[in-house]
């Protein structure tokens, strides 16, 4: 195997790995958070802890308000969306 082939395999493999991790974070943010906590354990080396911190800061999750996945419901405001119709004091005459 030539050096060019080795570099090509490493670059393509790295791109696929990064893409898979990104897709996993979008599909299953809770799993991503658990992986980040596992990487931040006290028994891990410092460079692995830093990777865990980076992963943890990017994860959102349902209900976090980030709306990066587009599945969060729109925020409800205290003001009704339609104006109220004002009625007379006596709408029906006798």
Biopython code that builds the backbone (N, CA, C, O; Angstrom):
import numpy as np
from Bio.PDB.StructureBuilder import StructureBuilder

atoms = [
    (1, "UNK", "N", (0.850, -1.172, 0.000)),
    (1, "UNK", "CA", (0.000, 0.000, 0.000)),
    (1, "UNK", "C", (0.895, 1.234, 0.000)),
    (1, "UNK", "O", (1.822, 1.351, 0.801)),
    (2, "UNK", "N", (0.606, 2.117, -0.885)),
    (2, "UNK", "CA", (1.399, 3.341, -0.991)),
    (2, "UNK", "C", (0.954, 4.353, 0.060)),
    (2, "UNK", "O", (-0.117, 4.224, 0.653)),
    (3, "UNK", "N", (1.776, 5.339, 0.274)),
    (3, "UNK", "CA", (1.485, 6.380, 1.252)),
    (3, "UNK", "C", (0.236, 7.159, 0.854)),
    (3, "UNK", "O", (-0.569, 7.539, 1.704)),
    (4, "UNK", "N", (0.087, 7.390, -0.436)),
    (4, "UNK", "CA", (-1.098, 8.111, -0.917)),
    (4, "UNK", "C", (-2.376, 7.354, -0.557)),
    (4, "UNK", "O", (-3.352, 7.955, -0.108)),
    (5, "UNK", "N", (-2.366, 6.051, -0.752)),
    (5, "UNK", "CA", (-3.539, 5.244, -0.422)),
    (5, "UNK", "C", (-3.834, 5.275, 1.072)),
    (5, "UNK", "O", (-4.997, 5.342, 1.468)),
    (6, "UNK", "N", (-2.822, 5.229, 1.888)),
    (6, "UNK", "CA", (-2.991, 5.276, 3.337)),
    (6, "UNK", "C", (-3.595, 6.605, 3.777)),
    (6, "UNK", "O", (-4.508, 6.633, 4.602)),
    (7, "UNK", "N", (-3.085, 7.702, 3.228)),
    (7, "UNK", "CA", (-3.618, 9.029, 3.573)),
    (7, "UNK", "C", (-5.069, 9.144, 3.125)),
    (7, "UNK", "O", (-5.903, 9.698, 3.842)),
    (8, "UNK", "N", (-5.367, 8.622, 1.947)),
    (8, "UNK", "CA", (-6.734, 8.669, 1.434)),
    (8, "UNK", "C", (-7.680, 7.885, 2.340)),
    (8, "UNK", "O", (-8.772, 8.361, 2.647)),
    (9, "UNK", "N", (-7.285, 6.714, 2.763)),
    (9, "UNK", "CA", (-8.120, 5.890, 3.646)),
    (9, "UNK", "C", (-8.324, 6.594, 4.982)),
    (9, "UNK", "O", (-9.430, 6.569, 5.520)),
    (10, "UNK", "N", (-7.296, 7.215, 5.525)),
    (10, "UNK", "CA", (-7.420, 7.916, 6.805)),
    (10, "UNK", "C", (-8.354, 9.117, 6.698)),
    (10, "UNK", "O", (-9.166, 9.346, 7.594)),
    (11, "UNK", "N", (-8.252, 9.876, 5.629)),
    (11, "UNK", "CA", (-9.105, 11.058, 5.461)),
    (11, "UNK", "C", (-10.565, 10.651, 5.272)),
    (11, "UNK", "O", (-11.456, 11.213, 5.908)),
    (12, "UNK", "N", (-10.808, 9.676, 4.400)),
    (12, "UNK", "CA", (-12.180, 9.235, 4.157)),
    (12, "UNK", "C", (-12.757, 8.581, 5.414)),
    (12, "UNK", "O", (-13.914, 8.826, 5.758)),
    (13, "UNK", "N", (-11.976, 7.763, 6.096)),
    (13, "UNK", "CA", (-12.447, 7.138, 7.328)),
    (13, "UNK", "C", (-12.752, 8.155, 8.412)),
    (13, "UNK", "O", (-13.739, 8.017, 9.135)),
    (14, "UNK", "N", (-11.911, 9.178, 8.531)),
    (14, "UNK", "CA", (-12.160, 10.235, 9.512)),
    (14, "UNK", "C", (-13.425, 11.014, 9.197)),
    (14, "UNK", "O", (-14.193, 11.355, 10.097)),
    (15, "UNK", "N", (-13.643, 11.299, 7.907)),
    (15, "UNK", "CA", (-14.852, 12.025, 7.509)),
    (15, "UNK", "C", (-16.108, 11.201, 7.797)),
    (15, "UNK", "O", (-17.118, 11.742, 8.247)),
    (16, "UNK", "N", (-16.043, 9.913, 7.542)),
    (16, "UNK", "CA", (-17.194, 9.046, 7.819)),
    (16, "UNK", "C", (-17.450, 8.960, 9.321)),
    (16, "UNK", "O", (-18.603, 8.980, 9.752)),
    (17, "UNK", "N", (-16.402, 8.866, 10.110)),
    (17, "UNK", "CA", (-16.553, 8.796, 11.562)),
    (17, "UNK", "C", (-17.170, 10.075, 12.118)),
    (17, "UNK", "O", (-18.078, 10.017, 12.947)),
    (18, "UNK", "N", (-16.686, 11.217, 11.672)),
    (18, "UNK", "CA", (-17.234, 12.499, 12.141)),
    (18, "UNK", "C", (-18.696, 12.632, 11.722)),
    (18, "UNK", "O", (-19.523, 13.092, 12.510)),
    (19, "UNK", "N", (-19.023, 12.238, 10.496)),
    (19, "UNK", "CA", (-20.405, 12.312, 10.021)),
    (19, "UNK", "C", (-21.318, 11.398, 10.821)),
    (19, "UNK", "O", (-22.442, 11.776, 11.154)),
    (20, "UNK", "N", (-20.848, 10.210, 11.127)),
    (20, "UNK", "CA", (-21.658, 9.273, 11.907)),
    (20, "UNK", "C", (-21.895, 9.792, 13.322)),
    (20, "UNK", "O", (-23.003, 9.672, 13.846)),
    (21, "UNK", "N", (-20.883, 10.361, 13.939)),
    (21, "UNK", "CA", (-21.052, 10.907, 15.292)),
    (21, "UNK", "C", (-22.001, 12.099, 15.285)),
    (21, "UNK", "O", (-22.807, 12.253, 16.203)),
    (22, "UNK", "N", (-21.915, 12.937, 14.267)),
    (22, "UNK", "CA", (-22.817, 14.079, 14.161)),
    (22, "UNK", "C", (-24.263, 13.606, 13.993)),
    (22, "UNK", "O", (-25.169, 14.120, 14.650)),
    (23, "UNK", "N", (-24.474, 12.629, 13.114)),
    (23, "UNK", "CA", (-25.826, 12.105, 12.898)),
    (23, "UNK", "C", (-26.365, 11.448, 14.163)),
    (23, "UNK", "O", (-27.545, 11.594, 14.479)),
    (24, "UNK", "N", (-25.528, 10.738, 14.879)),
    (24, "UNK", "CA", (-25.950, 10.114, 16.131)),
    (24, "UNK", "C", (-26.357, 11.175, 17.149)),
    (24, "UNK", "O", (-27.327, 10.985, 17.882)),
    (25, "UNK", "N", (-25.636, 12.277, 17.201)),
    (25, "UNK", "CA", (-25.984, 13.353, 18.124)),
    (25, "UNK", "C", (-27.297, 14.018, 17.780)),
    (25, "UNK", "O", (-28.010, 14.482, 18.670)),
    (26, "UNK", "N", (-27.628, 14.072, 16.494)),
    (26, "UNK", "CA", (-28.892, 14.677, 16.081)),
    (26, "UNK", "C", (-30.072, 13.737, 16.327)),
    (26, "UNK", "O", (-31.163, 14.180, 16.686)),
    (27, "UNK", "N", (-29.847, 12.459, 16.133)),
    (27, "UNK", "CA", (-30.925, 11.483, 16.268)),
    (27, "UNK", "C", (-31.144, 11.102, 17.737)),
    (27, "UNK", "O", (-32.287, 10.962, 18.172)),
    (28, "UNK", "N", (-30.075, 10.936, 18.490)),
    (28, "UNK", "CA", (-30.167, 10.489, 19.879)),
    (28, "UNK", "C", (-29.328, 11.390, 20.786)),
    (28, "UNK", "O", (-28.230, 11.003, 21.184)),
    (29, "UNK", "N", (-29.827, 12.590, 21.119)),
    (29, "UNK", "CA", (-29.031, 13.499, 21.950)),
    (29, "UNK", "C", (-28.792, 12.978, 23.364)),
    (29, "UNK", "O", (-27.781, 13.316, 23.979)),
    (30, "UNK", "N", (-29.702, 12.162, 23.888)),
    (30, "UNK", "CA", (-29.494, 11.610, 25.237)),
    (30, "UNK", "C", (-28.322, 10.653, 25.261)),
    (30, "UNK", "O", (-27.541, 10.648, 26.213)),
    (31, "UNK", "N", (-28.191, 9.843, 24.225)),
    (31, "UNK", "CA", (-27.060, 8.926, 24.131)),
    (31, "UNK", "C", (-25.754, 9.706, 24.022)),
    (31, "UNK", "O", (-24.733, 9.311, 24.585)),
    (32, "UNK", "N", (-25.802, 10.802, 23.300)),
    (32, "UNK", "CA", (-24.623, 11.652, 23.169)),
    (32, "UNK", "C", (-24.217, 12.232, 24.524)),
    (32, "UNK", "O", (-23.030, 12.308, 24.842)),
    (33, "UNK", "N", (-25.201, 12.638, 25.315)),
    (33, "UNK", "CA", (-24.909, 13.164, 26.645)),
    (33, "UNK", "C", (-24.325, 12.115, 27.572)),
    (33, "UNK", "O", (-23.422, 12.406, 28.356)),
    (34, "UNK", "N", (-24.849, 10.875, 27.483)),
    (34, "UNK", "CA", (-24.299, 9.796, 28.314)),
    (34, "UNK", "C", (-22.868, 9.464, 27.919)),
    (34, "UNK", "O", (-22.028, 9.184, 28.774)),
    (35, "UNK", "N", (-22.594, 9.497, 26.614)),
    (35, "UNK", "CA", (-21.215, 9.259, 26.155)),
    (35, "UNK", "C", (-20.285, 10.359, 26.655)),
    (35, "UNK", "O", (-19.148, 10.087, 27.040)),
    (36, "UNK", "N", (-20.765, 11.594, 26.651)),
    (36, "UNK", "CA", (-19.958, 12.702, 27.143)),
    (36, "UNK", "C", (-19.658, 12.545, 28.633)),
    (36, "UNK", "O", (-18.546, 12.833, 29.076)),
    (37, "UNK", "N", (-20.640, 12.090, 29.403)),
    (37, "UNK", "CA", (-20.403, 11.888, 30.835)),
    (37, "UNK", "C", (-19.401, 10.761, 31.061)),
    (37, "UNK", "O", (-18.566, 10.839, 31.962)),
    (38, "UNK", "N", (-19.484, 9.704, 30.234)),
    (38, "UNK", "CA", (-18.540, 8.600, 30.358)),
    (38, "UNK", "C", (-17.125, 9.063, 30.037)),
    (38, "UNK", "O", (-16.170, 8.626, 30.679)),
    (39, "UNK", "N", (-16.984, 9.941, 29.055)),
    (39, "UNK", "CA", (-15.658, 10.443, 28.690)),
    (39, "UNK", "C", (-15.081, 11.373, 29.754)),
    (39, "UNK", "O", (-13.863, 11.536, 29.826)),
    (40, "UNK", "N", (-15.921, 11.979, 30.573)),
    (40, "UNK", "CA", (-15.462, 12.937, 31.576)),
    (40, "UNK", "C", (-15.201, 12.290, 32.936)),
    (40, "UNK", "O", (-15.014, 13.006, 33.921)),
    (41, "UNK", "N", (-15.183, 10.980, 33.017)),
    (41, "UNK", "CA", (-14.901, 10.319, 34.295)),
    (41, "UNK", "C", (-13.512, 10.698, 34.801)),
    (41, "UNK", "O", (-12.642, 11.092, 34.025)),
    (42, "UNK", "N", (-13.321, 10.574, 36.094)),
    (42, "UNK", "CA", (-12.047, 10.977, 36.693)),
    (42, "UNK", "C", (-10.903, 10.048, 36.297)),
    (42, "UNK", "O", (-9.741, 10.441, 36.389)),
    (43, "UNK", "N", (-11.200, 8.840, 35.864)),
    (43, "UNK", "CA", (-10.136, 7.909, 35.491)),
    (43, "UNK", "C", (-9.606, 8.141, 34.075)),
    (43, "UNK", "O", (-8.601, 7.545, 33.685)),
    (44, "UNK", "N", (-10.269, 8.996, 33.310)),
    (44, "UNK", "CA", (-9.843, 9.249, 31.933)),
    (44, "UNK", "C", (-8.698, 10.272, 31.897)),
    (44, "UNK", "O", (-8.608, 11.127, 32.778)),
    (45, "UNK", "N", (-7.830, 10.191, 30.888)),
    (45, "UNK", "CA", (-6.789, 11.214, 30.716)),
    (45, "UNK", "C", (-7.409, 12.567, 30.378)),
    (45, "UNK", "O", (-8.572, 12.649, 29.981)),
    (46, "UNK", "N", (-6.629, 13.610, 30.539)),
    (46, "UNK", "CA", (-7.123, 14.972, 30.353)),
    (46, "UNK", "C", (-7.620, 15.218, 28.932)),
    (46, "UNK", "O", (-8.636, 15.888, 28.747)),
    (47, "UNK", "N", (-6.926, 14.691, 27.927)),
    (47, "UNK", "CA", (-7.347, 14.972, 26.549)),
    (47, "UNK", "C", (-8.672, 14.291, 26.236)),
    (47, "UNK", "O", (-9.438, 14.800, 25.419)),
    (48, "UNK", "N", (-8.964, 13.156, 26.862)),
    (48, "UNK", "CA", (-10.263, 12.511, 26.659)),
    (48, "UNK", "C", (-11.354, 13.286, 27.398)),
    (48, "UNK", "O", (-12.473, 13.406, 26.899)),
    (49, "UNK", "N", (-11.037, 13.811, 28.581)),
    (49, "UNK", "CA", (-12.000, 14.647, 29.308)),
    (49, "UNK", "C", (-12.367, 15.884, 28.501)),
    (49, "UNK", "O", (-13.524, 16.305, 28.493)),
    (50, "UNK", "N", (-11.384, 16.466, 27.824)),
    (50, "UNK", "CA", (-11.653, 17.646, 26.999)),
    (50, "UNK", "C", (-12.588, 17.316, 25.841)),
    (50, "UNK", "O", (-13.445, 18.123, 25.482)),
    (51, "UNK", "N", (-12.424, 16.133, 25.258)),
    (51, "UNK", "CA", (-13.335, 15.704, 24.197)),
    (51, "UNK", "C", (-14.737, 15.543, 24.761)),
    (51, "UNK", "O", (-15.712, 15.937, 24.121)),
    (52, "UNK", "N", (-14.849, 14.969, 25.952)),
    (52, "UNK", "CA", (-16.147, 14.815, 26.600)),
    (52, "UNK", "C", (-16.804, 16.152, 26.891)),
    (52, "UNK", "O", (-18.019, 16.285, 26.741)),
    (53, "UNK", "N", (-16.033, 17.139, 27.302)),
    (53, "UNK", "CA", (-16.580, 18.476, 27.546)),
    (53, "UNK", "C", (-17.086, 19.100, 26.262)),
    (53, "UNK", "O", (-18.138, 19.739, 26.254)),
    (54, "UNK", "N", (-16.351, 18.921, 25.179)),
    (54, "UNK", "CA", (-16.755, 19.469, 23.880)),
    (54, "UNK", "C", (-18.056, 18.826, 23.410)),
    (54, "UNK", "O", (-18.942, 19.508, 22.896)),
    (55, "UNK", "N", (-18.165, 17.527, 23.586)),
    (55, "UNK", "CA", (-19.386, 16.824, 23.184)),
    (55, "UNK", "C", (-20.556, 17.276, 24.048)),
    (55, "UNK", "O", (-21.660, 17.473, 23.541)),
    (56, "UNK", "N", (-20.325, 17.441, 25.346)),
    (56, "UNK", "CA", (-21.403, 17.800, 26.265)),
    (56, "UNK", "C", (-21.930, 19.202, 26.009)),
    (56, "UNK", "O", (-23.127, 19.434, 26.180)),
    (57, "UNK", "N", (-21.093, 20.140, 25.608)),
    (57, "UNK", "CA", (-21.565, 21.503, 25.402)),
    (57, "UNK", "C", (-22.384, 21.629, 24.138)),
    (57, "UNK", "O", (-23.173, 22.565, 24.017)),
    (58, "UNK", "N", (-22.225, 20.716, 23.189)),
    (58, "UNK", "CA", (-22.971, 20.801, 21.942)),
    (58, "UNK", "C", (-24.309, 20.095, 22.003)),
    (58, "UNK", "O", (-25.149, 20.320, 21.132)),
    (59, "UNK", "N", (-24.545, 19.245, 22.999)),
    (59, "UNK", "CA", (-25.768, 18.452, 23.008)),
    (59, "UNK", "C", (-26.933, 19.278, 23.537)),
    (59, "UNK", "O", (-26.784, 20.031, 24.499)),
    (60, "UNK", "N", (-28.094, 19.132, 22.904)),
    (60, "UNK", "CA", (-29.281, 19.859, 23.294)),
    (60, "UNK", "C", (-30.257, 18.967, 24.021)),
    (60, "UNK", "O", (-30.305, 18.981, 25.251)),
    (61, "UNK", "N", (-31.013, 18.214, 23.314)),
    (61, "UNK", "CA", (-32.006, 17.346, 23.909)),
    (61, "UNK", "C", (-33.392, 17.943, 23.799)),
    (61, "UNK", "O", (-33.544, 19.152, 23.623)),
    (62, "UNK", "N", (-34.380, 17.117, 23.899)),
    (62, "UNK", "CA", (-35.758, 17.560, 23.783)),
    (62, "UNK", "C", (-36.125, 18.449, 24.965)),
    (62, "UNK", "O", (-35.828, 18.122, 26.114)),
    (63, "UNK", "N", (-36.760, 19.550, 24.681)),
    (63, "UNK", "CA", (-37.205, 20.453, 25.722)),
    (63, "UNK", "C", (-36.144, 21.419, 26.211)),
    (63, "UNK", "O", (-36.392, 22.172, 27.153)),
    (64, "UNK", "N", (-34.968, 21.419, 25.598)),
    (64, "UNK", "CA", (-33.926, 22.334, 26.056)),
    (64, "UNK", "C", (-34.100, 23.734, 25.485)),
    (64, "UNK", "O", (-33.481, 24.682, 25.969)),
    (65, "UNK", "N", (-34.932, 23.873, 24.463)),
    (65, "UNK", "CA", (-35.179, 25.181, 23.880)),
    (65, "UNK", "C", (-34.220, 25.551, 22.770)),
    (65, "UNK", "O", (-34.306, 26.655, 22.232)),
    (66, "UNK", "N", (-33.308, 24.661, 22.409)),
    (66, "UNK", "CA", (-32.331, 25.001, 21.375)),
    (66, "UNK", "C", (-32.956, 24.948, 19.990)),
    (66, "UNK", "O", (-32.579, 25.727, 19.115)),
    (67, "UNK", "N", (-33.909, 24.040, 19.773)),
    (67, "UNK", "CA", (-34.619, 23.838, 18.515)),
    (67, "UNK", "C", (-33.678, 23.613, 17.338)),
    (67, "UNK", "O", (-33.961, 24.056, 16.225)),
    (68, "UNK", "N", (-32.554, 22.925, 17.575)),
    (68, "UNK", "CA", (-31.647, 22.615, 16.486)),
    (68, "UNK", "C", (-32.193, 21.512, 15.607)),
    (68, "UNK", "O", (-31.851, 21.435, 14.427)),
    (69, "UNK", "N", (-33.040, 20.651, 16.163)),
    (69, "UNK", "CA", (-33.583, 19.541, 15.365)),
    (69, "UNK", "C", (-34.887, 19.937, 14.686)),
    (69, "UNK", "O", (-35.356, 19.223, 13.800)),
    (70, "UNK", "N", (-35.486, 21.065, 15.083)),
    (70, "UNK", "CA", (-36.728, 21.518, 14.472)),
    (70, "UNK", "C", (-37.963, 20.789, 14.975)),
    (70, "UNK", "O", (-39.037, 20.942, 14.394)),
    (71, "UNK", "N", (-37.846, 20.001, 16.037)),
    (71, "UNK", "CA", (-38.984, 19.241, 16.531)),
    (71, "UNK", "C", (-39.638, 19.876, 17.746)),
    (71, "UNK", "O", (-40.659, 19.378, 18.221)),
    (72, "UNK", "N", (-39.084, 20.950, 18.253)),
    (72, "UNK", "CA", (-39.670, 21.607, 19.427)),
    (72, "UNK", "C", (-40.919, 22.383, 19.011)),
    (72, "UNK", "O", (-40.990, 22.948, 17.920)),
    (73, "UNK", "N", (-41.888, 22.392, 19.904)),
    (73, "UNK", "CA", (-43.114, 23.135, 19.645)),
    (73, "UNK", "C", (-42.831, 24.629, 19.723)),
    (73, "UNK", "O", (-41.927, 25.047, 20.447)),
    (74, "UNK", "N", (-43.584, 25.433, 18.995)),
    (74, "UNK", "CA", (-43.366, 26.880, 19.082)),
    (74, "UNK", "C", (-43.681, 27.382, 20.487)),
    (74, "UNK", "O", (-44.568, 26.858, 21.161)),
    (75, "UNK", "N", (-42.958, 28.383, 20.908)),
    (75, "UNK", "CA", (-43.158, 28.934, 22.247)),
    (75, "UNK", "C", (-44.485, 29.669, 22.316)),
    (75, "UNK", "O", (-44.853, 30.406, 21.402)),
    (76, "UNK", "N", (-45.193, 29.458, 23.409)),
    (76, "UNK", "CA", (-46.480, 30.094, 23.619)),
    (76, "UNK", "C", (-46.265, 31.417, 24.343)),
    (76, "UNK", "O", (-45.580, 31.465, 25.365)),
    (77, "UNK", "N", (-46.838, 32.468, 23.825)),
    (77, "UNK", "CA", (-46.739, 33.757, 24.503)),
    (77, "UNK", "C", (-48.001, 33.980, 25.326)),
    (77, "UNK", "O", (-49.000, 33.283, 25.151)),
    (78, "UNK", "N", (-47.946, 34.947, 26.216)),
    (78, "UNK", "CA", (-49.090, 35.252, 27.058)),
    (78, "UNK", "C", (-50.191, 35.980, 26.315)),
    (78, "UNK", "O", (-51.317, 36.058, 26.806)),
    (79, "UNK", "N", (-49.894, 36.513, 25.147)),
    (79, "UNK", "CA", (-50.871, 37.272, 24.368)),
    (79, "UNK", "C", (-51.565, 36.318, 23.390)),
    (79, "UNK", "O", (-50.891, 35.552, 22.701)),
    (80, "UNK", "N", (-52.887, 36.354, 23.320)),
    (80, "UNK", "CA", (-53.571, 35.492, 22.365)),
    (80, "UNK", "C", (-53.182, 35.855, 20.936)),
    (80, "UNK", "O", (-52.844, 37.002, 20.643)),
    (81, "UNK", "N", (-53.235, 34.878, 20.070)),
    (81, "UNK", "CA", (-52.815, 35.116, 18.695)),
    (81, "UNK", "C", (-53.853, 35.886, 17.905)),
    (81, "UNK", "O", (-53.506, 36.522, 16.910)),
    (82, "UNK", "N", (-55.128, 35.853, 18.314)),
    (82, "UNK", "CA", (-56.173, 36.590, 17.615)),
    (82, "UNK", "C", (-56.757, 37.627, 18.562)),
    (82, "UNK", "O", (-56.828, 37.417, 19.772)),
    (83, "UNK", "N", (-57.165, 38.728, 17.997)),
    (83, "UNK", "CA", (-57.763, 39.787, 18.811)),
    (83, "UNK", "C", (-59.152, 39.349, 19.270)),
    (83, "UNK", "O", (-59.885, 38.681, 18.540)),
    (84, "UNK", "N", (-59.490, 39.738, 20.485)),
    (84, "UNK", "CA", (-60.804, 39.405, 21.015)),
    (84, "UNK", "C", (-61.832, 40.372, 20.467)),
    (84, "UNK", "O", (-61.554, 41.555, 20.270)),
    (85, "UNK", "N", (-63.022, 39.855, 20.224)),
    (85, "UNK", "CA", (-64.098, 40.690, 19.705)),
    (85, "UNK", "C", (-64.879, 41.267, 20.882)),
    (85, "UNK", "O", (-65.326, 40.523, 21.755)),
    (86, "UNK", "N", (-65.042, 42.564, 20.910)),
    (86, "UNK", "CA", (-65.750, 43.224, 21.990)),
    (86, "UNK", "C", (-67.244, 43.189, 21.680)),
    (86, "UNK", "O", (-67.686, 43.587, 20.602)),
    (87, "UNK", "N", (-67.999, 42.707, 22.648)),
    (87, "UNK", "CA", (-69.446, 42.608, 22.465)),
    (87, "UNK", "C", (-70.147, 43.698, 23.265)),
    (87, "UNK", "O", (-69.601, 44.222, 24.236)),
    (88, "UNK", "N", (-71.358, 44.029, 22.843)),
    (88, "UNK", "CA", (-72.168, 44.997, 23.583)),
    (88, "UNK", "C", (-72.531, 44.406, 24.937)),
    (88, "UNK", "O", (-72.461, 43.195, 25.145)),
    (89, "UNK", "N", (-72.922, 45.294, 25.861)),
    (89, "UNK", "CA", (-73.313, 44.819, 27.188)),
    (89, "UNK", "C", (-74.590, 43.981, 27.106)),
    (89, "UNK", "O", (-74.739, 42.999, 27.833)),
    (90, "UNK", "N", (-75.475, 44.356, 26.253)),
    (90, "UNK", "CA", (-76.713, 43.611, 26.109)),
    (90, "UNK", "C", (-76.846, 43.191, 24.638)),
    (90, "UNK", "O", (-77.457, 43.905, 23.843)),
    (91, "UNK", "N", (-76.281, 42.050, 24.280)),
    (91, "UNK", "CA", (-76.327, 41.660, 22.883)),
    (91, "UNK", "C", (-77.731, 41.289, 22.402)),
    (91, "UNK", "O", (-78.031, 41.400, 21.214)),
    (92, "UNK", "N", (-78.591, 40.846, 23.328)),
    (92, "UNK", "CA", (-79.925, 40.457, 22.948)),
    (92, "UNK", "C", (-80.922, 41.436, 23.556)),
    (92, "UNK", "O", (-80.876, 41.697, 24.758)),
    (93, "UNK", "N", (-81.802, 41.967, 22.760)),
    (93, "UNK", "CA", (-82.814, 42.892, 23.286)),
    (93, "UNK", "C", (-84.095, 42.115, 23.565)),
    (93, "UNK", "O", (-84.437, 41.170, 22.855)),
    (94, "UNK", "N", (-84.786, 42.534, 24.609)),
    (94, "UNK", "CA", (-86.043, 41.860, 24.973)),
    (94, "UNK", "C", (-87.209, 42.666, 24.577)),
    (94, "UNK", "O", (-88.348, 42.256, 24.803)),
]
sb = StructureBuilder()
sb.init_structure("model")
sb.init_model(0)
sb.init_chain("A")
sb.init_seg("    ")
for serial, (resi, resn, name, xyz) in enumerate(atoms, 1):
    if name == "N":
        sb.init_residue(resn, " ", resi, " ")
    sb.init_atom(name, np.array(xyz, "f"), 0.0, 1.0, " ", f" {name:<3s}", serial, name[0])
structure = sb.get_structure()
